[in-house]
Structure formats: structure tokens, C-alpha cells
């Protein structure tokens, strides 16, 4: 099983709408590890690790996000898998 990583930045109305918590729940449901955090510019940044098709699935979900979110843009950077995570966490 090949594990890949994707660093994702989600822009729009994505803070204060449970985006990070919803992302953690979705990642847990899909078996994805990594993290997400709010950024000073109002975006949310995440690092997803898992099988490529599963990581692509959560990236697709990020284009919609939770019900109250208004996603304007999702930027994805595919990375070599360096650090392994055991869980998906919300970072401050």
C-alpha cells in the first residue's frame, strides 16, 4: 500500500463554520491521517496522508466542506510522504 501526502489550502468562508472539526470527522471516517489548522489570512490549511484515492476523496469533499462553509478555492500540493501520522488532528 503506497501512502501519499497532499497539502491543501481552502479559501473562502471557512473559519467559524466548523470546517476543521468537520474535516477531522471526515478524515477519521476515511482513515486519513494528518492535520488541519486555521491560517491568519482566513483560510484553512490541511495535510492529508493515506491512499491516493482516499486522499483525493477528502480533497473533493473540501470543495464543499460543511454546510455553513462557502468554499471559493482549494489549492493542492502533492508531496512525497515524509512524516507518518497516527491520527488526524486539529492544530492551533
N, C-alpha and C positions, 0 to 999 in steps of 0.2 A: 504494500500500500504506500503510495507516494503522497507525502504531506506537502502542501504548498501554503504560501502566505500571501495575503493581499492587504495592503494599507489603503484605507478608504477614507475620504473626506466628504461629508454630507453637508450641503449648504441649503439654506432656506430658513423656515421657521422650525427649527429642530431642537431648540433648547426650551425647557419649561413645558414640554409636551410629552414627557415620559419616554423620550427617544432612547436614552441609554438603558433604562430598565427594560423596555420592550426588546431592544437589541440583545440584551443578556438573556432574556427568556427565549427568544428565537434561536440564539446560538446554542443554548442548553438543549432545546428541542432537537436541533440538528446535529448535536455532537461536535460543535465547533469550539475551539479554544482561542484565547487571545484576550483582548481588552477593548474598551471604548472610553472616551472622555470628552468633556466639553472643551472647546477652544476659546480663547479670548475674543476671536473675531465673530463668535456666534455660531460657528459650525460645530459639528461633532466629528471626531476622528476615531477610527477603529482599526484594529489589526486582527484579521481573521486567519486562523490556521485550521486546516483539515484537508480532506479530499477535494480535488479541484471542483467537481460538480456540486459538492455541498457548499463550498465557499462561494461559488457562482450563485447558488440559490439564495444565500443571505444577502449577497450584493444586489440581486434582483429585488429582494424584499426592501432593501434600503431605499430604492427609488420611490417607494410608497411610505414606508415607516408606519408608526402608529396612527390611529385615527385623527388626532389633533395636529399632526405634523403637516407642513407644506414644504415638500422637498423640491428645490429648484435645480440642484446639480449634485451629481455623485461622481467624484474623481477616484479612479482606481489605479494603484501602482502594484504590479505583481512583483514579488520579492523571492529571492532564494530563502528557503526555510532555514533560519539560523537558530533561534531560541525556541525551544519547545515549551508550551504552556500546558498545565494540567487542568485548568478551568478557564472560564470566561469571566473576566472581572470588570467592574466599573472603576476607573481611576479618577482621582480628583484633579 
